[in-house]
Amino acid sequence: MSADRVAARTRHPRHQRRGEARLPAAIATLVAITLYLALPEQLLVAPRFVVPALEIVLLVPLIAINPRRVTRQTRFSRVVSLALVVVIGVTNLGALGLLIHDLVAGAAGSGQALLLGALQVWLTNVIAFGLAYWELDRGGPVKRTQAARADLPLADFRFSQDENDDAVEEVAEGSSVKSDWVPTLVDYLYVSVTNSTAFSPTDTMPLSSRAKVLMAVQSVAALLTSLLVIARAVSVLK
């Protein structure tokens, strides 16, 4: 048996895990902030540096509480982390609304600028909803790794690893049942990307009402960006 499979069979109990690394979530947030800063002036929902400054203010205490690994959670950190996701998501939806308004009103600029703005909004949409799924599913990143499965809230998403324990050995060994697998930020970003491109769930199914609502909102936003804005930009380029 390979070393990877032996490790999968002998993982530490959930309460002894080190937790997810802070860096990926911090990088995703900083990318979303940078994308907002680069938006054209007409797509800003507030003065250019106001929203990014607010997001940085919210991000700093989260890094201070969990600088390397996301293993500690307080009521304050939970509220701040959710508030950060809301700010990123709502401001991006606002930018999408302004972009659509400019198109309808005939105030859109060049086709190149429109394509770039649409891409920035789409990418931020992927990050915002990926972070939202990561923060909400099964109580958030801290509970997913630090609490026993019996103590976890009900899942918002069903991943393929949650039902692969009866598959062929090389697949089953990585399942939730046999290796105590739990999703990380990369898994939720993947869900966000596929939902923004296919406009529907692919291999990961939403289970809760809030997950279905979030995925529906994301799909509609991605559809508007992809079909309306980009199609209009291409026609301008012609």
N, C-alpha and C positions, 0 to 999 in steps of 0.2 A: 504494500500500500504506500502511495506517495506521501511525502511529508505534509503536503497541503491537506490531504484527506485525514491524516492523523491529527493535524492541528484543528481541523473542523470538528473532530470527535471529542477533543479535549479542551475546548474553549473554556475560559473562566466563566463562572456564574455572572449573570447580568449585572448584579450590584457591585462586582469587582472590575467591571470594564472601565477603560480610560475615557470613554466618551468620544464624540466626534471632534476633529480638529476645528479650531476657530477660524483658521486662515481661509478655507474655501468660502464660507459665508461672508467674511469680511471683504474678500476680493469681489464677490458677486455684488455686494452693496456698493463698493467703490466704483465698479464698472457702471452700475445704474446711475450713480451720481455724476460720473463723467459724461455719460450719454445725455443727461439732462442739461448739463452745462454747455454741451455742444449744439443743442437745439437752436434752430432759427428763432429770431426774436419774436415772431408772430405766434410761435407755438408755446411760449412760456406762460404758465398760469400765475406766476408771481415774478417779481424782479429776479434776475438771473441767479444771484447768489443766496437768496433767502431760503429756498427749498433745500439746496445742498447743505447750507449751514445748519439747518434744522436736522437734517439726516445725520450729519457728522456729530451733532450734539447728542443724538439718540444712540449712535453707534459707539461712542467713546465709553460710556459706562458698561455697555455689554462686553466690550473687550477687557475692561478693567476687572469685571467680575469673573470672566472666563478667558484669560489671555491666551491660553494655548489649547485647552480642551474644554468642551462644553459639558461640564459635569455638575455645575451648581445652578440652582434656580431659586429665586425669591419672587415674592409677589411683584416687587418693583421691576426686576429684570424681565419678568413675563409681560408686564404691561408695556414696558419700553420696547421690547422686541416686537410685539404685535403692532405697536404704534408706528415703528419704523417701517414695517411692511405696508401698513395702511397708507402712510405718506407716499412711499414710492409708487404704490399701485394707483392711488387716487390721482396724484399729479400726472401720471402717465396717461390715464384715461382722459384727464382734462386736456392734455396735449393732443391726444387723438381727436377729441371733440373739436378743438380749435382747427386742426388740420382739415377735418371734414367740412367744417364751416367755411374755411377759406376756399375749398374746392367748389362748394355749392354757390358761394357768393362770387366766384370768379376772381378771388383775390390771391390765388396761389401764384407763387413765383415760377421760376424756370423749372423745367422737367427734372434737371439734375438735382436741384435743391429739394424738390418734392420727393424724389426717390430716396435721397439721403435722410430726410426727415422721417419718411415712412419706415426706413430700416431702423433708425434709432428708436422709434416708438415700438416697433415690433420686438426688438431685442430687449428693451426694458420691460415689455409685457411678459416675455419669457422669464426674465429674472424675478420680477415682482411676484408672479403667480407660483414660480418654483419655490421661492422663499415662503410664500403663504402656505403652500402644501407642507413644506418642511416644518413650519412652526406649529401647525394645527394637528397633523396626523398623530394619533395615539398619544396626545398630550405634549408633543414637542420633542426636540432632540435630547433634552436631558432625561425625561421620563423613559424614552425609548431604550436608552442604554443603561440607566441607573435603577430602574424599577423591575421587579419580577413581572413576567407576562401576566400573571393572575391579577396584578395591581394596575395594569395599563387600562386607560380608557378604550372604548370601542374604536376599532380602526376606521379611518375615513377612506382608505384605499386598500384594495386587494392586489398585491403584487404576485407575479408568477411564482416567486420563491415560496409564497405562503401555501402553495398547493402542489409542490414538486416532490414531496417526500416519497411518493410511490413511483417515481420515474426511474430511468436507468441509473445505475450507481453513481456515475460521474456527475449527473445532474442532481440526484437526490441528496448527495453529501453536502451540497451548498444550500439546501432548503432551510426554511425557518425552523422546522421541526428537528432536523438532525444537526444543524450547525448553530442554531439560535440566531440565524441571520436577521438583521434589522435594516431597513432602508436608511440611506444617508442622503445628504444634500444632492449628490450627483444623481441619485435615483429620482428625486423629485424634479430636478431640472430636466431630466430626460422626459418625464411625464409632461412637463410644461412645454417642451419643444414639440413633442408628438401631438399634443392637443392644439398647438398653434399652427401646425402644418396640416394635420389630417382633419382638424375641426371636430374631433371626436376622440373618445378613449381608444387606445390601441391594446397593449397587453396588460395595462393596469386599469382596473375598474374602480370608479367611485362608488362608495357604499353609503355614505351619510348624505343627508339633504344638503348640508353646507358645502360638501365637496362637489356635489352635482351643480349647485348654484355657481360656485367659483369656476368650475370648468366650463359652464355654459357662458358666463360672462367673458371668460378668456377666449373662448371659441368665436364669439360674436365680434369681439375686439380684433382678433386676428383676421377674421373674415373681412371686416371692413377695411383693415389695413392692406391686406393682400389683394382683394378684388377691386375695391373702389379706388383707393389712393394710388396703388401701384399701376393699375390699369389706366387711370387718368394721366399719370406721369408718363407712361409709355406713349400715350396718344399725343402728349405735348412734345415729346422728343421727335415724333414723326413730323 
